[in-house]
Amino acid sequence: MIVIDGRSGGMRAARSLLLQQPLVATRQLSILSILVWIGFLGGALLVTYSYAYAATEVTGQVHYQLFWLGVLLFIVPAFLRLCASDASRVERLAIITAIGLFSYLPKFLRDPQSPLYFDELSHWRQAEMILRTGRLFLPNPQNYMNQYFPGLETLTAALRDLTGMPTFTIGTILISVLHVIGLVGIFVIAEGLTHSARSAGLAAFIYSLNPSFMYFDSQYSYESVAIFILIWVIAAVINMQAAEGDRPRQGAWFVAGLLLAAACIVTHHLSTIMMVTVLVLITGVTWISVHRGVCTPGNALVTTIFTIIASLAAVAWFVLISPQVFTYLGQPLTRAFAELSHILNAQQPARQLFARSTTPSYEHWAAYAAPVLLFFGAGYALYSRWYIHMRSPAGIALIAFGTLYIASLPAMLTQAGNEGARRSWAFTYIGLSVLLAPVIPRLLKPPRRPLVEALTLGCLVVFMSIVLVGNVSAQTNEYYRFPGPYVYGSDARSITSELLQTTQWFRRTEGINNTVVADRYTGQVVASFGLDWTPRAGGALPLWELYESPAKLSSGLLDALVRSHSNYLVVDRQMSRHLPYLGVYFNDEPTAVIRKTPPTAEAIKKFEQLPWTIKVYQSDNLSVYRFNFAALTLSWKPTSVTRVRPSITTVHSATVAGRRIGLNYAFLTIVRQRIDGACSFQTLHLANHCPGSHSPALPAPIRTKPGFSKSMRVPAPQVVKTVNASSISTYRHVGRTASFPPSWSRAHGAGGKWLLPLNDYGQ
């Protein structure tokens, strides 16, 4: 038997009842319906204002209050309307669509013009490289797993070729549409299991409360696509089982489900694993239902064939295309279990939740309360045993899958497992929404006294509000959620205009595909917007030692740098002033999180004196050095000291006393530039080697812009030509005085006068 909002009947009766529901309400819209759409507009305006306020106010937490007031202004009436029994199916779908768009708004306001989050920067780069080369499976320096799952980037490239729109614009539209499609998929799943549009709308609403929905699964990332594909794979299986006896309809859902499963497999690893897990659970429960006489063997056989094909395809992709996925996902899981064991044995303390959080205290309390409320809510739903009347085995399987949410909570106490636990909730909430949603109509089932019904609704509103606030706070920190002042080591607020301008200059002058050593926060921008390569720090390449040691570097590290074919080094002087908010300077560094002090200023400044690091750029906080590994044996330090005008330059020759002198290397540092456009002078450093001198041989000249001669007679000093771009002034030819190193003067008897040709790289 199937319970349908208090009525019972068979499968055919249930479908007939659904078809008989009015598509449009026959009476006038209720006041609550009007409040939903007023709340949608008013809430969107208030949320938008909260972001504008956060961007201008440095201190205080008023933007949190404005944000949550705007969110609840829409979410509360939407929830109350979904609880109502007189809302039509179309109205419920319209509200669900509005919730999907409204939940995407905060992430859109956070970065409306370009990618910002760590994951989406790597995916943006991957899409750009596919568009440039026309090739899939390209390595990615930020996340090496991206190359093995090109579904998102392939779809983006196809849409870009079709529409001509920029990559980020396509990503914004794509994810916002999928946000809505995912909630509609939950609606279809719950409706197929409960045969109630009312329960289906509430299930979609509960799923929208999951921690990843508002921010993490709203970014341009492979999970943001794959998880919604997974939802529709489940919907296809449920409809395939429900279509028993209707071969064409069942076959259509079978084929559609396999196509969606294939799309999920090539898009995201974790979503694929979750998909296979759910399919195996559904298949197992289906065969159990056959023995109980609830399901037919034919239905179980079709479900088994579907699961086998999808599972074999997933295993084949993992083994043949991405065998590293087992290590990538298995290592954090293994370390999490080891940490839990140590915590239980009192061998190490548990991870401190909200240790450095800047979010309001009420969000912290809500984050602690949300799992407790869900635990008791799920317990009550299981106690009510409403699901025993379901004829679809998929419902039981999804409920069992949803209970894994409770099992994942202990991992939040570990450093290695907390991120994986949070990411699993977006999947397990599919089962939780199916479990909890049908309980709400039962709590509001008439006859109820008006006061009792009002109190019940009030408690449900408080319940859902706490879960929403707590989940958002548990998943996403303030710096990912809101704009504001610079915070070192916070990813989203570590990207400054200075860093972006440095990356643009480097890309203009040196092109792309350079190998650049940088810390995590500088490297994410250099690799994405600069389309360069950043070596991954690890045991074989301990890059943290390069920045930490104020003394001579180990030969092992230098050998590793040479083997990595690194060309450039970027140093952010703020490394010596702040500990990173996320606790790491480099991924996989051994002192991550537990570090108490930053590297010393001497360790950061040592690159000014090393003969094998040649400065080519400097701004307020950032310096770019070219590696000169051929000079590793040199100990000479530059002696020339002069003050020059701000400029960007690379030099290859000079004329002394009217005589052409070939230089192997000479360079100028760029002016320190401030965000407000103010400039200050820097010293010129000159290093050279001329024929006949006794100084050690330096490497071949660095690259010049096409058409720039490596040896040229410089004209007399000219009037400086300046081109301003982002507060950078570029000078073509400037005559200056400098004192040469002793070895150079002895070899050539130079009088110290020389002319310096500057190119136009900065324009």
DRENPA-593366 format. One line per 4 residues: number of its first residue (from 1); their letters; for each residue x, y, z of C-alpha. Coordinates in Angstrom, 2 decimals, decimal comma. Layout:
NUM	A	X Y Z  ... .
// end
This chain:
1	MIVI	0,00 0,00 0,00  1,10 3,57 -0,61  0,23 6,43 1,69  -0,50 9,65 -0,21 .
5	DGRS	-1,16 12,50 2,22  -3,59 10,36 4,14  -5,03 8,47 1,17  -4,06 4,94 0,12 .
9	GGMR	-4,04 3,10 -3,16  -1,91 1,24 -5,65  0,76 2,53 -7,97  -1,69 3,30 -10,78 .
13	AARS	-4,03 5,08 -8,39  -1,11 7,17 -7,17  -0,17 8,21 -10,69  -3,78 9,02 -11,51 .
17	LLLQ	-4,03 11,16 -8,41  -0,89 13,08 -9,40  -2,25 13,70 -12,88  -5,52 14,92 -11,44 .
21	QPLV	-3,83 17,61 -9,33  -4,53 21,06 -10,76  -1,61 22,55 -12,63  -2,68 26,03 -11,59 .
25	ATRQ	-4,50 26,96 -8,41  -8,18 27,50 -9,18  -8,62 30,16 -6,51  -6,90 33,45 -6,01 .
29	LSIL	-3,37 33,48 -4,70  -3,15 33,47 -0,95  -1,48 36,27 0,98  1,40 33,88 1,75 .
33	SILV	1,99 33,33 -1,97  2,29 37,07 -2,50  4,67 37,34 0,46  6,92 34,69 -1,12 .
37	WIGF	7,59 36,79 -4,20  7,83 40,04 -2,26  10,34 38,30 -0,01  12,23 37,08 -3,08 .
41	LGGA	12,72 40,61 -4,41  13,23 42,26 -1,02  15,56 39,55 0,19  17,68 39,75 -2,98 .
45	LLVT	18,03 43,52 -2,54  18,98 43,18 1,12  21,54 40,44 0,41  23,03 42,59 -2,34 .
49	YSYA	23,26 45,54 0,04  24,97 43,35 2,66  27,75 42,63 0,16  28,14 46,28 -0,72 .
53	YAAT	28,29 47,11 2,99  30,89 44,38 3,67  33,09 45,73 0,88  33,20 49,23 2,42 .
57	EVTG	33,18 48,55 6,18  36,43 47,18 7,59  35,18 46,22 11,06  31,95 45,04 12,61 .
61	QVHY	29,50 42,28 11,76  26,54 44,29 10,54  26,84 42,67 7,11  26,04 39,29 8,69 .
65	QLFW	22,80 40,60 10,15  21,85 42,25 6,86  22,67 39,06 4,97  20,66 36,71 7,15 .
69	LGVL	17,75 39,13 7,36  17,62 39,19 3,56  17,91 35,40 3,27  15,21 34,68 5,85 .
73	LFIV	12,95 37,33 4,34  12,51 34,98 1,40  13,28 31,54 2,81  10,72 31,66 5,64 .
77	PAFL	7,63 32,48 3,54  8,84 30,05 0,87  9,05 27,25 3,43  5,63 28,10 4,88 .
81	RLCA	4,08 28,10 1,44  5,63 24,72 0,63  4,14 23,40 3,88  0,66 24,52 2,82 .
85	SDAS	-1,66 21,84 1,48  -3,46 24,07 -1,03  -0,44 25,04 -3,16  -0,50 23,60 -6,68 .
89	RVER	2,30 21,51 -8,14  3,30 24,29 -10,53  3,49 26,82 -7,70  5,72 24,48 -5,72 .
93	LAII	8,03 24,06 -8,71  8,12 27,83 -9,18  9,12 28,32 -5,55  11,79 25,64 -5,87 .
97	TAIG	13,15 27,40 -8,96  13,25 30,69 -7,05  15,11 29,02 -4,16  17,70 27,67 -6,58 .
101	LFSY	18,34 31,11 -8,08  18,24 32,90 -4,73  20,76 30,46 -3,21  23,14 31,16 -6,08 .
105	LPKF	23,00 34,93 -5,53  25,55 35,16 -2,63  28,26 33,34 -4,58  27,55 35,46 -7,65 .
109	LRDP	27,86 38,66 -5,61  31,14 37,44 -4,14  32,89 37,37 -7,54  30,64 38,54 -10,37 .
113	QSPL	33,43 39,30 -12,87  36,16 36,67 -12,56  36,98 33,40 -10,77  38,05 33,80 -7,15 .
117	YFDE	37,84 30,52 -5,23  40,86 28,20 -5,23  39,08 25,36 -7,05  37,44 27,49 -9,70 .
121	LSHW	40,75 29,18 -10,55  42,19 25,78 -11,49  39,12 24,86 -13,54  39,15 28,24 -15,30 .
125	RQAE	42,76 27,64 -16,27  41,94 24,13 -17,49  39,12 25,43 -19,70  41,36 28,16 -21,13 .
129	MILR	44,11 25,68 -21,98  41,65 23,32 -23,69  40,38 26,23 -25,76  43,94 27,26 -26,67 .
133	TGRL	45,22 23,80 -27,57  42,10 21,87 -28,53  43,35 18,96 -26,41  41,87 17,17 -23,40 .
137	FLPN	43,67 15,61 -20,42  46,13 18,49 -20,10  48,12 18,53 -16,83  47,07 21,11 -14,26 .
141	PQNY	49,59 22,59 -11,81  46,97 23,54 -9,19  44,97 20,31 -8,99  46,46 17,40 -10,87 .
145	MNQY	43,15 15,49 -10,79  41,48 18,06 -13,07  43,17 16,65 -16,14  41,50 13,25 -15,71 .
149	FPGL	37,94 14,57 -15,41  37,42 17,08 -18,26  33,63 17,02 -18,37  33,08 20,56 -17,10 .
153	ETLT	35,82 22,13 -19,22  34,72 20,25 -22,36  31,16 21,48 -21,91  32,46 25,01 -21,33 .
157	AALR	34,61 24,91 -24,48  31,67 23,67 -26,55  29,38 26,41 -25,21  32,07 29,03 -25,79 .
161	DLTG	32,49 27,95 -29,40  28,73 28,03 -29,81  28,02 31,36 -28,13  31,31 33,26 -28,23 .
165	MPTF	30,89 34,31 -24,59  33,85 34,39 -22,15  34,62 31,32 -20,09  33,61 32,83 -16,77 .
169	TIGT	30,31 34,15 -18,13  29,48 30,70 -19,47  30,41 29,18 -16,12  28,20 31,61 -14,24 .
173	ILIS	25,17 30,88 -16,40  25,84 27,14 -16,43  26,14 26,74 -12,65  23,12 28,95 -11,93 .
177	VLHV	20,97 26,86 -14,29  22,28 23,61 -12,78  21,46 25,00 -9,33  17,81 25,07 -10,33 .
181	IGLV	17,91 21,78 -12,25  19,39 20,03 -9,23  16,52 21,10 -6,95  14,00 20,07 -9,59 .
185	GIFV	15,75 16,69 -9,67  15,27 16,31 -5,90  11,61 17,22 -6,43  11,28 14,47 -9,06 .
189	IAEG	13,01 11,92 -6,81  10,86 12,66 -3,78  7,67 12,81 -5,84  8,44 9,43 -7,35 .
193	LTHS	8,97 7,94 -3,88  6,21 9,62 -1,88  3,72 10,36 -4,68  3,14 13,75 -3,11 .
197	ARSA	4,04 17,10 -4,64  3,85 18,58 -1,16  6,53 16,24 0,21  8,55 16,65 -2,99 .
201	GLAA	8,66 20,43 -2,62  9,71 20,13 1,02  12,43 17,61 0,10  13,88 20,04 -2,44 .
205	FIYS	13,77 22,80 0,18  15,60 20,64 2,75  18,25 19,75 0,19  18,86 23,46 -0,45 .
209	LNPS	19,90 23,76 3,20  22,90 21,47 2,76  26,24 23,15 3,63  27,65 23,11 0,10 .
213	FMYF	24,63 24,39 -1,79  24,97 28,16 -1,29  28,72 28,58 -1,84  30,81 25,48 -2,52 .
217	DSQY	28,55 23,89 -5,14  27,88 27,32 -6,62  31,46 27,80 -7,81  32,80 26,95 -11,24 .
221	SYES	33,99 23,47 -10,30  33,53 19,89 -11,42  31,53 18,91 -8,34  29,06 21,73 -9,00 .
225	VAIF	28,17 20,00 -12,25  28,57 16,33 -11,37  26,49 16,36 -8,18  23,43 17,59 -10,04 .
229	ILIW	24,03 15,00 -12,76  24,13 12,39 -9,98  20,75 13,61 -8,72  19,21 13,01 -12,13 .
233	VIAA	20,85 9,57 -12,41  18,96 8,64 -9,23  15,79 10,20 -10,64  16,22 8,13 -13,82 .
237	VINM	16,56 4,88 -11,84  13,46 5,63 -9,76  11,40 6,42 -12,85  12,83 3,35 -14,61 .
241	QAAE	11,62 1,14 -11,77  8,25 2,90 -11,66  7,79 2,32 -15,40  7,67 -1,47 -15,01 .
245	GDRP	5,31 -2,88 -17,60  5,78 0,08 -19,92  8,79 -1,09 -21,95  9,31 2,03 -24,13 .
249	RQGA	9,15 4,36 -21,13  11,37 2,13 -19,03  13,88 1,81 -21,85  13,97 5,57 -22,32 .
253	WFVA	14,79 6,13 -18,67  17,36 3,32 -18,82  19,25 4,92 -21,71  18,92 8,45 -20,30 .
257	GLLL	20,22 7,26 -16,94  23,27 5,60 -18,50  24,10 8,71 -20,52  23,87 10,80 -17,36 .
261	AAAC	26,02 8,27 -15,48  28,67 8,50 -18,21  28,63 12,30 -17,92  29,09 12,03 -14,16 .
265	IVTH	32,01 9,61 -14,54  34,00 11,90 -16,85  33,28 14,98 -14,70  34,06 14,23 -11,04 .
269	HLST	35,64 11,41 -9,05  33,82 11,77 -5,71  30,42 12,16 -7,38  31,13 8,99 -9,36 .
273	IMMV	31,97 7,04 -6,21  28,82 8,30 -4,52  26,78 7,39 -7,61  28,09 3,83 -7,63 .
277	TVLV	27,44 3,55 -3,88  23,82 4,64 -4,27  23,26 2,35 -7,26  24,67 -0,65 -5,37 .
281	LITG	22,42 0,14 -2,39  19,37 0,43 -4,65  20,21 -2,86 -6,35  20,71 -4,67 -3,04 .
285	VTWI	17,45 -3,38 -1,55  15,63 -4,23 -4,80  16,66 -7,89 -4,58  15,64 -7,96 -0,92 .
289	SVHR	12,27 -6,57 -1,98  11,94 -9,38 -4,53  12,21 -11,95 -1,74  9,59 -10,01 0,22 .
293	GVCT	7,25 -9,99 -2,76  7,27 -6,21 -3,05  9,25 -6,01 -6,30  9,33 -8,24 -9,37 .
297	PGNA	12,46 -10,13 -10,53  12,28 -8,35 -13,90  12,58 -4,96 -12,25  15,47 -6,16 -10,12 .
301	LVTT	17,23 -7,54 -13,20  16,93 -4,25 -15,11  18,25 -2,35 -12,09  21,15 -4,79 -11,73 .
305	IFTI	22,12 -4,45 -15,39  22,04 -0,66 -15,07  24,24 -0,75 -11,96  26,73 -3,18 -13,49 .
309	IASL	27,17 -1,09 -16,65  27,58 2,17 -14,71  29,94 0,60 -12,17  32,13 -1,07 -14,79 .
313	AAVA	32,35 2,20 -16,71  33,42 4,01 -13,52  36,04 1,37 -12,66  37,36 1,40 -16,23 .
317	WFVL	37,73 5,18 -16,18  39,49 5,12 -12,84  41,87 2,32 -13,78  42,65 3,31 -17,35 .
321	ISPQ	42,40 7,10 -17,24  42,86 8,25 -13,64  44,56 5,57 -11,49  45,86 8,33 -9,17 .
325	VFTY	42,33 8,87 -7,89  42,68 6,02 -5,41  45,66 7,70 -3,76  44,12 11,16 -4,06 .
329	LGQP	40,98 10,14 -2,16  42,41 7,29 -0,09  45,23 9,10 1,69  43,03 11,68 3,48 .
333	LTRA	40,65 8,90 4,50  43,47 6,77 5,89  44,96 9,71 7,78  41,52 10,63 9,17 .
337	FAEL	41,05 7,14 10,62  44,54 7,27 12,11  43,82 10,65 13,69  40,52 9,42 15,12 .
341	SHIL	42,33 6,46 16,64  44,89 8,76 18,25  42,16 11,05 19,55  40,24 8,16 21,09 .
345	NAQQ	43,45 6,89 22,70  44,23 10,39 24,04  47,44 10,47 21,99  46,58 13,80 20,36 .
349	PARQ	43,95 16,50 20,87  40,93 16,81 18,64  40,80 19,54 16,04  39,45 22,76 17,50 .
353	LFAR	36,33 23,84 15,63  36,08 27,51 14,62  39,60 28,05 16,00  40,30 31,21 14,00 .
357	STTP	36,82 31,95 12,79  35,66 35,55 12,49  32,00 34,65 12,03  29,42 35,65 14,69 .
361	SYEH	29,00 33,46 17,73  25,37 32,71 16,89  26,57 31,07 13,67  28,90 28,86 15,71 .
365	WAAY	26,07 27,79 18,00  23,87 27,11 14,98  26,62 24,99 13,43  26,82 22,89 16,61 .
369	AAPV	23,03 22,65 16,86  22,36 21,70 13,22  23,68 18,09 13,41  21,85 17,59 16,71 .
373	LLFF	18,55 18,76 15,24  19,03 16,62 12,15  19,89 13,63 14,33  16,66 13,92 16,28 .
377	GAGY	14,68 14,74 13,14  16,00 11,65 11,39  15,36 9,59 14,52  11,74 10,72 14,63 .
381	ALYS	11,31 9,98 10,92  12,70 6,48 11,36  10,52 5,99 14,44  7,40 6,98 12,52 .
385	RWYI	8,18 4,26 9,94  6,34 6,10 7,17  8,70 4,61 4,57  7,59 1,01 5,10 .
389	HMRS	4,66 1,67 2,76  6,94 2,61 -0,16  6,92 0,12 -2,99  10,09 1,61 -4,52 .
393	PAGI	13,27 0,03 -3,09  15,17 3,15 -4,10  13,55 5,05 -1,24  14,88 2,66 1,40 .
397	ALIA	18,32 2,73 -0,21  18,40 6,54 -0,23  17,35 6,70 3,41  20,17 4,30 4,34 .
401	FGTL	22,56 6,44 2,30  21,36 9,59 4,09  22,20 8,17 7,50  25,89 8,26 6,48 .
405	YIAS	25,68 11,97 7,33  25,69 11,03 11,03  28,60 8,63 10,49  30,71 11,40 8,91 .
409	LPAM	30,47 13,81 11,86  33,41 12,40 13,90  35,73 13,16 10,99  35,15 16,87 11,66 .
413	LTQA	37,44 16,48 14,67  40,43 15,56 12,48  42,70 17,71 10,33  42,84 15,21 7,48 .
417	GNEG	39,17 14,24 7,39  37,19 17,39 8,10  37,16 18,65 4,53  36,09 15,29 3,16 .
421	ARRS	33,32 15,06 5,76  31,94 18,46 4,76  32,05 17,58 1,10  30,14 14,34 1,68 .
425	WAFT	27,15 16,20 3,13  26,06 17,53 -0,25  25,52 13,88 -1,25  24,07 12,44 1,93 .
429	YIGL	21,55 15,29 2,09  19,81 13,63 -0,87  18,82 10,80 1,45  18,15 13,10 4,40 .
433	SVLL	15,73 15,21 2,38  13,81 12,11 1,30  13,68 10,91 4,93  12,65 14,19 6,58 .
437	APVI	10,32 15,81 4,06  7,28 13,47 4,42  7,37 13,91 8,21  6,39 17,59 7,97 .
441	PRLL	2,93 17,00 6,39  2,32 14,38 9,07  3,11 16,88 11,81  0,67 19,34 10,23 .
445	KPPR	-1,97 16,71 9,44  -5,50 17,87 10,36  -7,40 17,99 12,58  -5,17 20,37 14,50 .
449	RPLV	-6,08 23,27 16,69  -5,01 26,59 15,16  -2,74 27,36 18,08  -1,08 23,94 17,94 .
453	EALT	-0,59 24,23 14,18  0,90 27,71 14,56  3,31 26,50 17,26  4,29 23,51 15,13 .
457	LGCL	4,96 25,73 12,12  6,96 28,11 14,31  9,12 25,28 15,61  9,69 24,01 12,06 .
461	VVFM	10,71 27,50 10,91  13,20 27,78 13,77  14,46 24,26 13,02  15,08 25,03 9,34 .
465	SIVL	16,60 28,45 10,06  19,12 27,01 12,52  20,10 24,28 10,07  20,55 26,80 7,26 .
469	VGNV	22,66 29,25 9,28  24,72 26,51 10,92  25,41 24,64 7,70  26,61 27,73 5,84 .
473	SAQT	28,89 28,66 8,74  30,30 25,14 9,07  31,19 24,90 5,38  32,45 28,37 4,38 .
477	NEYY	34,52 30,94 6,27  33,98 34,69 6,17  36,73 35,39 3,65  35,17 33,12 1,06 .
481	RFPG	31,70 34,48 1,79  32,20 38,24 1,91  34,49 40,84 0,34  36,63 42,92 2,64 .
485	PYVY	40,19 43,92 3,51  43,22 41,86 2,57  43,90 38,79 4,75  47,11 36,93 4,07 .
489	GSDA	46,71 33,23 3,45  42,92 33,25 3,10  42,78 32,31 -0,62  39,83 34,49 -1,61 .
493	RSIT	41,10 37,65 0,12  44,73 36,98 -0,75  44,17 38,07 -4,35  45,05 41,76 -4,61 .
497	SELL	45,28 44,24 -7,47  49,05 44,23 -6,93  49,22 40,49 -7,51  46,95 40,70 -10,56 .
501	QTTQ	49,04 43,52 -12,08  52,23 41,56 -11,44  50,76 38,53 -13,17  49,62 40,62 -16,13 .
505	WFRR	53,07 42,18 -16,48  54,76 38,80 -16,29  52,43 37,34 -18,92  53,04 40,27 -21,28 .
509	TEGI	56,81 40,16 -20,94  57,58 36,46 -20,55  54,56 34,81 -22,15  52,91 31,69 -20,76 .
513	NNTV	54,00 28,17 -19,78  56,93 29,35 -17,64  57,76 27,30 -14,55  57,39 29,65 -11,59 .
517	VADR	58,12 28,79 -7,96  55,63 30,52 -5,65  53,71 30,00 -2,44  50,15 28,68 -2,55 .
521	YTGQ	48,41 32,05 -2,60  50,62 33,72 -5,19  50,88 30,56 -7,23  47,14 30,16 -7,67 .
525	VVAS	46,98 33,46 -9,57  50,23 32,94 -11,50  49,05 29,51 -12,65  45,50 30,53 -13,54 .
529	FGLD	45,57 34,06 -14,94  49,21 33,82 -15,99  48,79 30,31 -17,49  52,17 29,35 -16,04 .
533	WTPR	53,36 26,25 -14,19  53,89 26,16 -10,45  55,79 23,10 -9,16  53,95 21,28 -6,41 .
537	AGGA	55,74 21,31 -3,08  56,37 17,92 -1,53  58,96 15,60 -0,10  60,93 15,53 -3,36 .
541	LPLW	60,69 19,32 -3,73  60,51 20,95 -0,27  59,86 24,47 -1,49  59,11 25,72 2,01 .
545	ELYE	62,84 25,42 2,77  63,55 27,87 -0,03  61,59 30,57 1,79  62,37 29,60 5,38 .
549	SPAK	66,13 29,25 5,52  68,07 32,52 6,01  71,38 30,71 5,44  72,79 28,65 2,60 .
553	LSSG	70,27 26,31 1,00  70,83 22,59 0,93  72,29 21,00 -2,17  69,35 18,60 -2,24 .
557	LLDA	66,86 21,44 -2,57  68,95 23,15 -5,26  69,23 19,90 -7,20  65,45 19,46 -6,95 .
561	LVRS	64,92 23,00 -8,25  67,18 22,33 -11,22  65,35 19,07 -11,98  61,99 20,85 -11,80 .
565	HSNY	63,09 23,09 -14,71  61,95 26,14 -12,79  62,65 29,47 -14,49  61,37 32,08 -12,07 .
569	LVVD	60,74 32,69 -8,40  58,04 34,93 -6,92  58,51 36,16 -3,37  55,76 37,85 -1,36 .
573	RQMS	57,36 39,80 1,47  54,17 39,50 3,48  55,17 35,89 4,17  57,53 37,25 6,83 .
577	RHLP	54,85 39,42 8,42  51,85 37,12 8,78  50,94 33,54 9,42  48,53 32,34 6,74 .
581	YLGV	44,90 32,18 7,82  44,55 28,67 6,37  47,69 27,58 8,20  49,81 26,62 5,17 .
585	YFND	52,28 28,44 2,95  52,54 25,40 0,68  50,37 22,34 0,24  51,79 19,27 2,00 .
589	EPTA	54,33 21,21 4,07  55,17 19,36 7,32  54,62 22,38 9,58  51,16 23,14 8,20 .
593	VIRK	48,66 24,38 10,80  51,07 23,86 13,72  53,46 26,64 12,69  53,74 29,41 15,30 .
597	TPPT	55,98 31,98 13,60  56,38 33,10 9,95  59,69 32,98 8,07  62,13 35,71 9,05 .
601	AEAI	62,64 38,86 6,99  66,26 37,81 6,43  65,10 34,55 4,87  62,90 36,45 2,43 .
605	KKFE	65,54 39,08 1,61  68,36 36,62 0,95  67,39 36,39 -2,73  68,71 39,94 -3,17 .
609	QLPW	72,26 38,66 -2,52  72,25 35,21 -4,11  74,12 35,15 -7,44  71,71 32,65 -8,98 .
613	TIKV	68,52 34,68 -8,38  68,27 37,77 -10,59  65,54 40,28 -9,82  63,45 41,32 -12,81 .
617	YQSD	60,44 42,89 -11,12  59,51 44,46 -7,83  56,40 46,09 -6,45  55,40 47,00 -2,91 .
621	NLSV	55,28 43,40 -1,68  56,14 41,18 -4,64  59,50 40,43 -6,22  60,11 38,28 -9,27 .
625	YRFN	63,51 36,64 -9,74  64,93 34,76 -12,69  66,81 31,59 -11,79  70,42 31,51 -13,00 .
629	FAAL	71,46 28,01 -11,95  74,71 28,25 -13,91  75,88 30,77 -11,30  75,31 28,54 -8,29 .
633	TLSW	79,05 28,60 -7,53  79,27 32,40 -7,48  79,37 34,45 -4,32  79,77 37,90 -5,92 .
637	KPTS	77,34 40,58 -4,78  76,26 43,57 -6,89  78,12 46,77 -6,03  76,50 49,24 -8,36 .
641	VTRV	74,23 51,68 -6,60  72,28 54,31 -8,45  68,78 55,68 -8,49  66,72 55,44 -11,62 .
645	RPSI	63,28 56,31 -12,78  60,53 53,71 -12,48  60,75 51,29 -15,34  60,27 47,75 -16,49 .
649	TTVH	63,24 46,45 -18,43  65,41 43,63 -19,64  68,89 44,59 -20,87  71,34 42,81 -23,16 .
653	SATV	74,00 45,32 -24,22  75,54 48,66 -23,37  78,02 51,09 -24,88  80,91 52,35 -22,77 .
657	AGRR	83,14 55,23 -24,02  81,66 54,85 -27,52  82,58 51,18 -27,68  80,11 48,29 -28,09 .
661	IGLN	80,27 45,94 -25,14  78,23 42,69 -25,21  76,55 41,91 -21,91  75,46 38,45 -20,91 .
665	YAFL	73,10 39,90 -18,39  72,06 43,28 -17,06  68,81 44,16 -15,47  66,75 46,79 -13,78 .
669	TIVR	64,20 46,40 -11,03  60,81 47,86 -11,66  59,60 50,71 -9,54  57,80 50,03 -6,32 .
673	QRID	54,26 50,89 -7,11  51,42 51,46 -4,76  47,76 50,80 -5,36  47,04 54,52 -5,23 .
677	GACS	49,54 55,14 -8,02  52,33 56,63 -5,89  55,82 55,55 -6,95  59,23 55,44 -5,31 .
681	FQTL	62,69 54,86 -6,74  64,62 51,61 -6,63  68,33 50,87 -7,02  69,79 49,55 -10,23 .
685	HLAN	71,72 46,30 -10,10  74,15 45,49 -12,89  75,86 42,19 -13,52  77,80 41,50 -16,68 .
689	HCPG	80,52 39,56 -18,30  82,57 40,95 -21,17  85,01 39,20 -23,50  88,48 39,12 -22,03 .
693	SHSP	87,47 39,64 -18,44  88,42 37,24 -15,67  84,97 37,05 -14,07  83,15 33,71 -14,13 .
697	ALPA	80,95 32,98 -17,12  77,30 33,78 -16,64  74,42 32,10 -18,47  73,18 33,05 -21,89 .
701	PIRT	71,16 36,26 -22,16  67,58 36,07 -21,06  64,88 36,23 -23,69  64,23 39,43 -25,52 .
705	KPGF	61,10 40,61 -27,19  61,02 39,59 -30,88  62,87 42,19 -32,93  65,06 43,47 -30,06 .
709	SKSM	68,75 43,04 -30,92  71,01 41,35 -28,39  73,82 43,78 -29,26  73,10 47,31 -30,35 .
713	RVPA	74,63 50,77 -30,26  72,48 52,91 -28,03  71,50 56,39 -29,17  72,12 59,41 -27,04 .
717	PQVV	69,73 59,94 -24,13  66,32 60,93 -25,39  63,30 62,58 -23,91  61,58 59,95 -21,85 .
721	KTVN	58,42 58,55 -23,41  55,95 57,41 -20,80  52,96 55,13 -21,20  50,79 54,77 -18,12 .
725	ASSI	49,00 51,50 -17,62  47,76 50,48 -14,21  50,06 53,08 -12,61  53,17 51,64 -14,31 .
729	STYR	55,37 54,05 -16,30  57,56 52,62 -19,05  60,62 54,46 -20,40  62,27 53,69 -23,72 .
733	HVGR	65,81 55,10 -23,32  67,35 56,69 -20,25  71,00 57,73 -19,74  72,32 57,08 -16,22 .
737	TASF	75,60 56,82 -14,33  76,70 53,74 -12,45  79,89 52,27 -11,00  80,77 48,90 -12,47 .
741	PPSW	81,98 45,88 -10,53  85,77 45,87 -9,99  86,37 42,95 -12,34  84,62 44,73 -15,18 .
745	SRAH	86,55 47,99 -14,66  89,91 46,22 -14,54  89,24 44,38 -17,75  88,08 47,38 -19,72 .
749	GAGG	89,25 50,46 -17,90  85,75 51,83 -17,94  85,25 55,31 -16,72  81,90 54,49 -15,24 .
753	KWLL	79,71 56,16 -17,88  77,30 54,05 -19,83  74,01 54,21 -21,66  71,22 51,79 -20,91 .
757	PLND	68,74 50,77 -23,65  65,29 49,93 -22,31  62,64 48,04 -24,26  58,88 48,53 -24,32 .
761	YGQ	57,84 45,31 -22,56  55,66 47,17 -20,11  53,37 48,69 -22,73 .
// end
